[in-house]
Amino acid sequence: MNREPRDLDRRWVLRACAAWTACVLAPEAMARAARAPAVSAEAFNRVDREFLRAAMRISRTDQALSRLALRQATRPQVRDFARRLAADHARIGRDVRRYAGQRRLVLAKRPDDPVPARSRALKGAAFDRDYMARMYRDTREAIVLFQKEAREGADMELKAYASATLPVLRAHLKLAQKGEAAWRLGAAAPAAGV
């Protein structure tokens, strides 16, 4: 078994590279793992899973309806409201996806079309009224969902997120109530030339 010095040198270099790689990359991988929040099964219960799934569904639907409202609404106030909701629900959707990913929870695939056909078919003032009424109902549903998570969730990070997001949803509800009340009173009927 006569080995050439060159073979021994190659093996030594390969071993040295492997040892160096392990010394340099292992601490980085361990630090990355430490930064990712570890959520135990006990700290992530059924309420938390339902919250993430329902929050994503509401966020996707409201965002899609708001984008439609940006194109179809006749009143500037409705378009402004839709712009705000689209932006806020885009942020909520990103947050929910991030929290679900950290907890290795698979969310439902994006539905083909979260906008009801009835809403697509409406035009003008009828669309504006329907959109504002729908956003009022959806926002009330979202507030109930986020309140339940803040009260009953086991995951402390999700509870804090739900509590922090409630003021945004309550602001949406106030705006939707104002728009809904104006439509019922007939005060928000589109003026000629608008």
SEGU-203357 format. One record per residue: residue number from 1; residue in one letter; x, y, z of N, C-alpha, C in turn. Coordinates in nm, 4 decimals, padded with zeros to 6 digits. Example, Ala and Ser with C-alpha at 12.3 -4.5 7.8 and 13.67 -1.06 7.14 Angstrom:
% residues 2
  migu  drentor       n_u       n_v       n_w      ca_u      ca_v      ca_w       c_u       c_v       c_w
     1        A   01.3190  -00.5690   00.7800   01.2300  -00.4500   00.7800   01.3200  -00.3300   00.7800
     2        S   01.2850  -00.2250   00.7080   01.3670  -00.1060   00.7140   01.2900   00.0030   00.7870
//
This chain:
% residues 194
  migu  drentor       n_u       n_v       n_w      ca_u      ca_v      ca_w       c_u       c_v       c_w
     1        M   00.0816  -00.1176   00.0000   00.0000   00.0000   00.0000   00.0863   00.1244   00.0000
     2        N   00.1402   00.1472  -00.1085   00.2288   00.2601  -00.1218   00.1494   00.3767  -00.1814
     3        R   00.1278   00.4791  -00.0997   00.0503   00.5948  -00.1467   00.1451   00.7059  -00.1871
     4        E   00.1036   00.7700  -00.2899   00.1845   00.8809  -00.3345   00.1623   01.0010  -00.2434
     5        P   00.2592   01.0839  -00.2258   00.2446   01.2015  -00.1398   00.1345   01.2956  -00.1888
     6        R   00.1130   01.2980  -00.3205   00.0100   01.3856  -00.3738  -00.1293   01.3428  -00.3261
     7        D  -00.1600   01.2115  -00.3222  -00.2883   01.1617  -00.2728  -00.3092   01.2001  -00.1270
     8        L  -00.2041   01.1876  -00.0448  -00.2139   01.2243   00.0964  -00.2390   01.3739   00.1105
     9        D  -00.1761   01.4544   00.0287  -00.1966   01.5989   00.0335  -00.3409   01.6357  -00.0024
    10        R  -00.3968   01.5705  -00.1041  -00.5354   01.5967  -00.1443  -00.6318   01.5608  -00.0325
    11        R  -00.6124   01.4452   00.0279  -00.7005   01.4036   00.1376  -00.6914   01.5025   00.2530
    12        W  -00.5691   01.5431   00.2847  -00.5524   01.6364   00.3948  -00.6238   01.7685   00.3645
    13        V  -00.6127   01.8177   00.2409  -00.6786   01.9421   00.2004  -00.8302   01.9259   00.2078
    14        L  -00.8835   01.8128   00.1600  -01.0280   01.7899   00.1663  -01.0767   01.7853   00.3101
    15        R  -01.0056   01.7178   00.3972  -01.0451   01.7119   00.5383  -01.0373   01.8501   00.6026
    16        A  -00.9353   01.9240   00.5712  -00.9203   02.0589   00.6272  -01.0349   02.1489   00.5803
    17        C  -01.0743   02.1376   00.4532  -01.1868   02.2171   00.4002  -01.3175   02.1785   00.4678
    18        A  -01.3379   02.0504   00.4879  -01.4601   02.0035   00.5535  -01.4659   02.0528   00.6974
    19        A  -01.3545   02.0460   00.7680  -01.3509   02.0927   00.9064  -01.3752   02.2434   00.9127
    20        W  -01.3129   02.3187   00.8222  -01.3319   02.4634   00.8198  -01.4780   02.4977   00.7910
    21        T  -01.5387   02.4296   00.6935  -01.6783   02.4538   00.6580  -01.7691   02.4274   00.7778
    22        A  -01.7447   02.3186   00.8483  -01.8262   02.2858   00.9650  -01.8103   02.3909   01.0738
    23        C  -01.6905   02.4402   01.0933  -01.6660   02.5409   01.1975  -01.7283   02.6751   01.1635
    24        V  -01.7273   02.7096   01.0363  -01.7773   02.8404   00.9952  -01.9285   02.8386   00.9740
    25        L  -01.9802   02.7387   00.9052  -02.1221   02.7369   00.8690  -02.2125   02.6842   00.9792
    26        A  -02.1666   02.5951   01.0625  -02.2517   02.5396   01.1675  -02.3006   02.6471   01.2641
    27        P  -02.2148   02.7362   01.3136  -02.2658   02.8404   01.4033  -02.3677   02.9313   01.3356
    28        E  -02.3470   02.9593   01.2075  -02.4432   03.0433   01.1353  -02.5783   02.9740   01.1248
    29        A  -02.5792   02.8452   01.0943  -02.7044   02.7697   01.0859  -02.7716   02.7622   01.2221
    30        M  -02.6927   02.7453   01.3279  -02.7510   02.7398   01.4615  -02.8089   02.8750   01.5005
    31        A  -02.7429   02.9829   01.4625  -02.7948   03.1157   01.4929  -02.9250   03.1412   01.4186
    32        R  -02.9327   03.0971   01.2919  -03.0565   03.1112   01.2150  -03.1700   03.0342   01.2804
    33        A  -03.1428   02.9142   01.3259  -03.2445   02.8335   01.3931  -03.2883   02.8984   01.5231
    34        A  -03.1965   02.9619   01.5941  -03.2309   03.0274   01.7201  -03.3175   03.1503   01.6965
    35        R  -03.2964   03.2201   01.5822  -03.3778   03.3387   01.5522  -03.5199   03.3025   01.5151
    36        A  -03.5415   03.1854   01.4567  -03.6769   03.1435   01.4195  -03.7520   03.1070   01.5472
    37        P  -03.8690   03.1662   01.5682  -03.9405   03.1382   01.6916  -03.9846   02.9923   01.6976
    38        A  -03.9564   02.9317   01.8080  -03.9976   02.7933   01.8278  -04.1326   02.7954   01.8976
    39        V  -04.2294   02.7322   01.8384  -04.3628   02.7276   01.8956  -04.3953   02.5820   01.9219
    40        S  -04.4156   02.5514   02.0466  -04.4457   02.4130   02.0808  -04.5897   02.3810   02.0449
    41        A  -04.6198   02.2531   02.0401  -04.7552   02.2091   02.0067  -04.8546   02.2588   02.1112
    42        E  -04.8114   02.2651   02.2371  -04.9017   02.3109   02.3430  -04.9313   02.4601   02.3295
    43        A  -04.8351   02.5350   02.2767  -04.8509   02.6802   02.2653  -04.9223   02.7203   02.1363
    44        F  -04.9610   02.6263   02.0582  -05.0274   02.6551   01.9313  -05.1493   02.5647   01.9224
    45        N  -05.2645   02.6155   01.9611  -05.3825   02.5310   01.9727  -05.4791   02.5478   01.8548
    46        R  -05.5930   02.4857   01.8685  -05.6956   02.4875   01.7643  -05.7423   02.6306   01.7357
    47        V  -05.7579   02.7127   01.8383  -05.8015   02.8510   01.8198  -05.7002   02.9269   01.7337
    48        D  -05.5721   02.9035   01.7591  -05.4672   02.9703   01.6811  -05.4722   02.9284   01.5344
    49        R  -05.4880   02.7982   01.5104  -05.4945   02.7497   01.3713  -05.6171   02.8065   01.3000
    50        E  -05.7315   02.8029   01.3668  -05.8537   02.8575   01.3063  -05.8392   03.0069   01.2799
    51        F  -05.7746   03.0757   01.3724  -05.7533   03.2196   01.3558  -05.6726   03.2481   01.2288
    52        L  -05.5602   03.1795   01.2120  -05.4759   03.2053   01.0955  -05.5491   03.1736   00.9657
    53        R  -05.6212   03.0629   00.9636  -05.6932   03.0255   00.8407  -05.8053   03.1241   00.8093
    54        A  -05.8839   03.1607   00.9097  -05.9944   03.2543   00.8867  -05.9427   03.3948   00.8552
    55        A  -05.8380   03.4371   00.9226  -05.7815   03.5697   00.8958  -05.7312   03.5777   00.7518
    56        M  -05.6711   03.4713   00.7033  -05.6235   03.4705   00.5653  -05.7405   03.4748   00.4676
    57        R  -05.8457   03.3987   00.4958  -05.9633   03.3984   00.4078  -06.0263   03.5375   00.4009
    58        I  -06.0461   03.6002   00.5166  -06.1065   03.7335   00.5207  -06.0166   03.8343   00.4500
    59        S  -05.8882   03.8261   00.4762  -05.7946   03.9198   00.4157  -05.7944   03.9085   00.2635
    60        R  -05.7902   03.7866   00.2125  -05.7902   03.7669   00.0664  -05.9188   03.8197   00.0040
    61        T  -06.0324   03.7878   00.0658  -06.1605   03.8302   00.0104  -06.1736   03.9817   00.0127
    62        D  -06.1439   04.0434   00.1273  -06.1590   04.1884   00.1381  -06.0611   04.2619   00.0472
    63        Q  -05.9421   04.2067   00.0321  -05.8447   04.2692  -00.0576  -05.8936   04.2612  -00.2027
    64        A  -05.9450   04.1463  -00.2430  -05.9943   04.1305  -00.3802  -06.1156   04.2204  -00.4055
    65        L  -06.2083   04.2273  -00.3102  -06.3247   04.3146  -00.3257  -06.2833   04.4613  -00.3308
    66        S  -06.1842   04.4970  -00.2519  -06.1379   04.6359  -00.2507  -06.0698   04.6725  -00.3820
    67        R  -05.9941   04.5806  -00.4387  -05.9338   04.6070  -00.5706  -06.0429   04.6254  -00.6763
    68        L  -06.1490   04.5447  -00.6669  -06.2619   04.5608  -00.7587  -06.3278   04.6973  -00.7379
    69        A  -06.3423   04.7365  -00.6118  -06.4041   04.8665  -00.5811  -06.3211   04.9822  -00.6358
    70        L  -06.1907   04.9663  -00.6388  -06.1069   05.0720  -00.6951  -06.1371   05.0947  -00.8432
    71        R  -06.1816   04.9900  -00.9110  -06.2162   05.0012  -01.0533  -06.3622   05.0389  -01.0756
    72        Q  -06.4531   04.9897  -00.9904  -06.5964   05.0031  -01.0187  -06.6713   05.1047  -00.9344
    73        A  -06.6160   05.1504  -00.8252  -06.6882   05.2434  -00.7385  -06.7077   05.3774  -00.8082
    74        T  -06.8221   05.4401  -00.7817  -06.8512   05.5699  -00.8432  -06.8183   05.6847  -00.7492
    75        R  -06.8250   05.6624  -00.6188  -06.7999   05.7681  -00.5205  -06.6518   05.7721  -00.4823
    76        P  -06.5934   05.8897  -00.4778  -06.4535   05.8997  -00.4358  -06.4314   05.8472  -00.2930
    77        Q  -06.5311   05.8678  -00.2049  -06.5178   05.8194  -00.0671  -06.5083   05.6674  -00.0633
    78        V  -06.5822   05.6026  -00.1491  -06.5791   05.4560  -00.1546  -06.4438   05.4099  -00.2089
    79        R  -06.3927   05.4772  -00.3108  -06.2603   05.4421  -00.3642  -06.1501   05.4656  -00.2603
    80        D  -06.1601   05.5750  -00.1841  -06.0610   05.6013  -00.0784  -06.0652   05.4919   00.0281
    81        F  -06.1860   05.4541   00.0670  -06.2036   05.3475   00.1658  -06.1457   05.2165   00.1115
    82        A  -06.1740   05.1874  -00.0146  -06.1236   05.0644  -00.0777  -05.9715   05.0649  -00.0847
    83        R  -05.9127   05.1783  -00.1148  -05.7663   05.1895  -00.1213  -05.7050   05.1584   00.0153
    84        R  -05.7639   05.2130   00.1196  -05.7131   05.1877   00.2548  -05.7278   05.0411   00.2927
    85        L  -05.8457   04.9839   00.2658  -05.8668   04.8431   00.2999  -05.7740   04.7520   00.2215
    86        A  -05.7547   04.7799   00.0929  -05.6657   04.6955   00.0120  -05.5248   04.6966   00.0701
    87        A  -05.4756   04.8144   00.1074  -05.3403   04.8243   00.1642  -05.3314   04.7544   00.2996
    88        D  -05.4297   04.7785   00.3870  -05.4267   04.7182   00.5206  -05.4402   04.5664   00.5140
    89        H  -05.5274   04.5170   00.4269  -05.5453   04.3717   00.4174  -05.4274   04.3048   00.3460
    90        A  -05.3576   04.3777   00.2610  -05.2343   04.3220   00.2023  -05.1317   04.3004   00.3132
    91        R  -05.1194   04.3980   00.4029  -05.0266   04.3853   00.5156  -05.0696   04.2733   00.6093
    92        I  -05.1986   04.2663   00.6402  -05.2488   04.1599   00.7285  -05.2229   04.0239   00.6648
    93        G  -05.2474   04.0122   00.5348  -05.2228   03.8861   00.4651  -05.0766   03.8445   00.4714
    94        R  -04.9854   03.9403   00.4510  -04.8419   03.9093   00.4621  -04.8065   03.8634   00.6025
    95        D  -04.8602   03.9325   00.7026  -04.8321   03.8947   00.8419  -04.8841   03.7549   00.8724
    96        V  -05.0053   03.7260   00.8300  -05.0660   03.5949   00.8571  -04.9865   03.4846   00.7875
    97        R  -04.9453   03.5074   00.6625  -04.8633   03.4075   00.5920  -04.7312   03.3835   00.6655
    98        R  -04.6705   03.4910   00.7136  -04.5435   03.4783   00.7863  -04.5636   03.3983   00.9161
    99        Y  -04.6672   03.4326   00.9932  -04.6932   03.3593   01.1173  -04.7248   03.2121   01.0894
   100        A  -04.8020   03.1865   00.9865  -04.8350   03.0469   00.9521  -04.7100   02.9715   00.9101
   101        G  -04.6241   03.0345   00.8314  -04.4999   02.9700   00.7888  -04.4091   02.9384   00.9063
   102        Q  -04.3989   03.0300   01.0013  -04.3161   03.0066   01.1195  -04.3675   02.8888   01.2013
   103        R  -04.4973   02.8656   01.1948  -04.5590   02.7577   01.2720  -04.5837   02.6329   01.1872
   104        R  -04.5330   02.6367   01.0654  -04.5446   02.5249   00.9713  -04.6908   02.4841   00.9488
   105        L  -04.7764   02.5854   00.9430  -04.9180   02.5629   00.9161  -04.9427   02.5907   00.7694
   106        V  -04.9995   02.4943   00.6994  -05.0287   02.5105   00.5573  -05.1659   02.5763   00.5450
   107        L  -05.1681   02.6926   00.4821  -05.2941   02.7628   00.4585  -05.3534   02.7142   00.3275
   108        A  -05.4840   02.7284   00.3158  -05.5515   02.6859   00.1937  -05.4956   02.7620   00.0743
   109        K  -05.4933   02.6963  -00.0377  -05.4485   02.7618  -00.1607  -05.5418   02.8783  -00.1896
   110        R  -05.4898   02.9740  -00.2618  -05.5706   03.0901  -00.2974  -05.6912   03.0448  -00.3792
   111        P  -05.8115   03.0858  -00.3402  -05.9288   03.0459  -00.4180  -05.9222   03.1074  -00.5576
   112        D  -05.9887   03.0442  -00.6507  -05.9877   03.0936  -00.7881  -06.0343   03.2382  -00.7951
   113        D  -06.1482   03.2659  -00.7340  -06.2023   03.4010  -00.7370  -06.2779   03.4266  -00.6074
   114        P  -06.2193   03.5007  -00.5136  -06.2875   03.5248  -00.3869  -06.3998   03.6278  -00.3969
   115        V  -06.4132   03.6930  -00.5125  -06.5173   03.7948  -00.5293  -06.6458   03.7279  -00.5783
   116        P  -06.7560   03.7474  -00.5053  -06.8831   03.6888  -00.5503  -06.9255   03.7449  -00.6865
   117        A  -06.9865   03.6605  -00.7664  -07.0317   03.7027  -00.8995  -07.1310   03.8180  -00.8886
   118        R  -07.2120   03.8175  -00.7842  -07.3110   03.9244  -00.7639  -07.2413   04.0600  -00.7549
   119        S  -07.1302   04.0657  -00.6827  -07.0579   04.1928  -00.6678  -06.9978   04.2374  -00.8004
   120        R  -06.9484   04.1430  -00.8784  -06.8916   04.1781  -01.0099  -06.9974   04.2339  -01.1044
   121        A  -07.1195   04.1842  -01.0914  -07.2250   04.2239  -01.1841  -07.2805   04.3629  -01.1532
   122        L  -07.2675   04.4083  -01.0293  -07.3239   04.5381  -00.9918  -07.2401   04.6521  -01.0475
   123        K  -07.3065   04.7614  -01.0783  -07.2388   04.8800  -01.1307  -07.2929   05.0037  -01.0597
   124        G  -07.2131   05.1098  -01.0620  -07.2585   05.2394  -01.0114  -07.2904   05.2394  -00.8632
   125        A  -07.3954   05.3134  -00.8289  -07.4343   05.3306  -00.6885  -07.4710   05.1975  -00.6241
   126        A  -07.5272   05.1046  -00.7024  -07.5632   04.9734  -00.6469  -07.4374   04.8988  -00.6017
   127        F  -07.3309   04.9090  -00.6803  -07.2047   04.8466  -00.6394  -07.1524   04.9119  -00.5122
   128        D  -07.1539   05.0458  -00.5087  -07.1028   05.1177  -00.3914  -07.1765   05.0751  -00.2648
   129        R  -07.3084   05.0680  -00.2715  -07.3892   05.0273  -00.1551  -07.3566   04.8850  -00.1132
   130        D  -07.3496   04.7950  -00.2108  -07.3214   04.6545  -00.1818  -07.1819   04.6383  -00.1220
   131        Y  -07.0839   04.7070  -00.1779  -06.9463   04.6977  -00.1292  -06.9374   04.7468   00.0159
   132        M  -06.9963   04.8622   00.0444  -06.9886   04.9167   00.1800  -07.0609   04.8256   00.2804
   133        A  -07.1751   04.7706   00.2414  -07.2467   04.6786   00.3310  -07.1652   04.5516   00.3535
   134        R  -07.1032   04.5008   00.2484  -07.0216   04.3797   00.2607  -06.8998   04.4048   00.3496
   135        M  -06.8358   04.5195   00.3322  -06.7188   04.5510   00.4145  -06.7586   04.5708   00.5608
   136        Y  -06.8765   04.6252   00.5849  -06.9258   04.6402   00.7217  -06.9419   04.5017   00.7863
   137        R  -07.0057   04.4094   00.7152  -07.0255   04.2725   00.7691  -06.8924   04.2001   00.7860
   138        D  -06.8064   04.2062   00.6850  -06.6772   04.1368   00.6919  -06.5897   04.1924   00.8036
   139        T  -06.5922   04.3241   00.8223  -06.5096   04.3846   00.9260  -06.5600   04.3465   01.0651
   140        R  -06.6908   04.3407   01.0820  -06.7446   04.2929   01.2117  -06.7005   04.1497   01.2371
   141        E  -06.7067   04.0659   01.1348  -06.6617   03.9265   01.1475  -06.5127   03.9206   01.1823
   142        A  -06.4317   04.0043   01.1183  -06.2875   04.0064   01.1456  -06.2600   04.0511   01.2889
   143        I  -06.3330   04.1500   01.3368  -06.3132   04.1976   01.4740  -06.3445   04.0869   01.5736
   144        V  -06.4547   04.0153   01.5529  -06.4894   03.9035   01.6418  -06.3781   03.7986   01.6395
   145        L  -06.3264   03.7677   01.5221  -06.2194   03.6691   01.5078  -06.0927   03.7130   01.5813
   146        F  -06.0509   03.8381   01.5621  -05.9290   03.8870   01.6253  -05.9467   03.8998   01.7764
   147        Q  -06.0667   03.9363   01.8223  -06.0923   03.9421   01.9665  -06.0844   03.8031   02.0287
   148        K  -06.1387   03.7044   01.9604  -06.1335   03.5672   02.0122  -05.9889   03.5199   02.0245
   149        E  -05.9070   03.5488   01.9244  -05.7666   03.5100   01.9316  -05.6962   03.5812   02.0466
   150        A  -05.7245   03.7099   02.0630  -05.6603   03.7859   02.1706  -05.6988   03.7313   02.3084
   151        R  -05.8208   03.6777   02.3209  -05.8683   03.6235   02.4496  -05.8289   03.4785   02.4707
   152        E  -05.8478   03.3948   02.3672  -05.8409   03.2504   02.3856  -05.7212   03.1821   02.3223
   153        G  -05.6445   03.2533   02.2422  -05.5301   03.1910   02.1763  -05.4243   03.1483   02.2771
   154        A  -05.3491   03.0462   02.2424  -05.2423   02.9977   02.3304  -05.1079   03.0568   02.2911
   155        D  -05.0903   03.0905   02.1649  -04.9641   03.1439   02.1139  -04.9570   03.2930   02.1498
   156        M  -04.8635   03.3276   02.2352  -04.8536   03.4647   02.2851  -04.8235   03.5655   02.1737
   157        E  -04.7440   03.5255   02.0767  -04.7120   03.6160   01.9669  -04.8365   03.6449   01.8822
   158        L  -04.9168   03.5429   01.8559  -05.0408   03.5629   01.7797  -05.1413   03.6458   01.8590
   159        K  -05.1492   03.6222   01.9891  -05.2393   03.7014   02.0735  -05.2013   03.8493   02.0679
   160        A  -05.0720   03.8768   02.0758  -05.0249   04.0157   02.0699  -05.0545   04.0761   01.9332
   161        Y  -05.0338   03.9982   01.8269  -05.0621   04.0473   01.6916  -05.2111   04.0788   01.6761
   162        A  -05.2964   03.9888   01.7243  -05.4412   04.0108   01.7140  -05.4806   04.1371   01.7894
   163        S  -05.4269   04.1554   01.9079  -05.4580   04.2756   01.9869  -05.4089   04.4019   01.9175
   164        A  -05.2911   04.3955   01.8583  -05.2341   04.5126   01.7908  -05.3089   04.5468   01.6621
   165        T  -05.3728   04.4482   01.6001  -05.4432   04.4712   01.4735  -05.5872   04.5174   01.4956
   166        L  -05.6415   04.4934   01.6132  -05.7805   04.5331   01.6398  -05.8076   04.6821   01.6174
   167        P  -05.7213   04.7745   01.6574  -05.7505   04.9166   01.6300  -05.7639   04.9479   01.4804
   168        V  -05.6866   04.8804   01.3977  -05.6969   04.9005   01.2524  -05.8344   04.8542   01.2042
   169        L  -05.8756   04.7371   01.2517  -06.0061   04.6840   01.2109  -06.1205   04.7699   01.2641
   170        R  -06.1059   04.8211   01.3849  -06.2104   04.9087   01.4409  -06.2209   05.0384   01.3610
   171        A  -06.1083   05.0889   01.3133  -06.1111   05.2092   01.2279  -06.1834   05.1781   01.0972
   172        H  -06.1591   05.0592   01.0406  -06.2322   05.0176   00.9196  -06.3817   05.0136   00.9481
   173        L  -06.4192   04.9581   01.0637  -06.5614   04.9457   01.0978  -06.6263   05.0829   01.1084
   174        K  -06.5582   05.1780   01.1717  -06.6152   05.3130   01.1834  -06.6374   05.3747   01.0471
   175        L  -06.5393   05.3595   00.9585  -06.5542   05.4143   00.8234  -06.6668   05.3443   00.7481
   176        A  -06.6748   05.2126   00.7635  -06.7806   05.1376   00.6952  -06.9175   05.1737   00.7514
   177        Q  -06.9268   05.1924   00.8835  -07.0542   05.2320   00.9450  -07.0992   05.3670   00.8925
   178        K  -07.0039   05.4586   00.8829  -07.0367   05.5919   00.8340  -07.0890   05.5836   00.6909
   179        G  -07.0219   05.5070   00.6081  -07.0665   05.4912   00.4701  -07.1999   05.4192   00.4604
   180        E  -07.2167   05.3144   00.5400  -07.3419   05.2371   00.5411  -07.4588   05.3243   00.5877
   181        A  -07.4392   05.4022   00.6930  -07.5455   05.4893   00.7448  -07.5814   05.5966   00.6420
   182        A  -07.4812   05.6505   00.5761  -07.5074   05.7525   00.4749  -07.5895   05.6953   00.3600
   183        W  -07.5603   05.5718   00.3195  -07.6375   05.5106   00.2107  -07.7813   05.4879   00.2541
   184        R  -07.8007   05.4402   00.3790  -07.9369   05.4137   00.4265  -08.0186   05.5412   00.4334
   185        L  -07.9556   05.6516   00.4716  -08.0263   05.7797   00.4806  -08.0420   05.8462   00.3444
   186        G  -07.9747   05.7932   00.2460  -07.9841   05.8515   00.1121  -07.8934   05.9721   00.0941
   187        A  -07.8105   06.0012   00.1951  -07.7233   06.1189   00.1883  -07.6052   06.0957   00.0944
   188        A  -07.5756   05.9704   00.0631  -07.4571   05.9451  -00.0177  -07.4918   05.9121  -00.1618
   189        A  -07.6110   05.9446  -00.2030  -07.6470   05.9187  -00.3426  -07.5542   05.9987  -00.4324
   190        P  -07.5052   05.9395  -00.5409  -07.4105   06.0103  -00.6273  -07.4733   06.1377  -00.6848
   191        A  -07.3990   06.2447  -00.6767  -07.4458   06.3726  -00.7335  -07.4246   06.3674  -00.8843
   192        A  -07.4998   06.4512  -00.9524  -07.4879   06.4570  -01.0975  -07.3471   06.5044  -01.1335
   193        G  -07.2861   06.4393  -01.2284  -07.1537   06.4779  -01.2743  -07.0405   06.4150  -01.1950
   194        V  -07.0714   06.3304  -01.0964  -06.9651   06.2667  -01.0172  -06.9339   06.1321  -01.0748
//
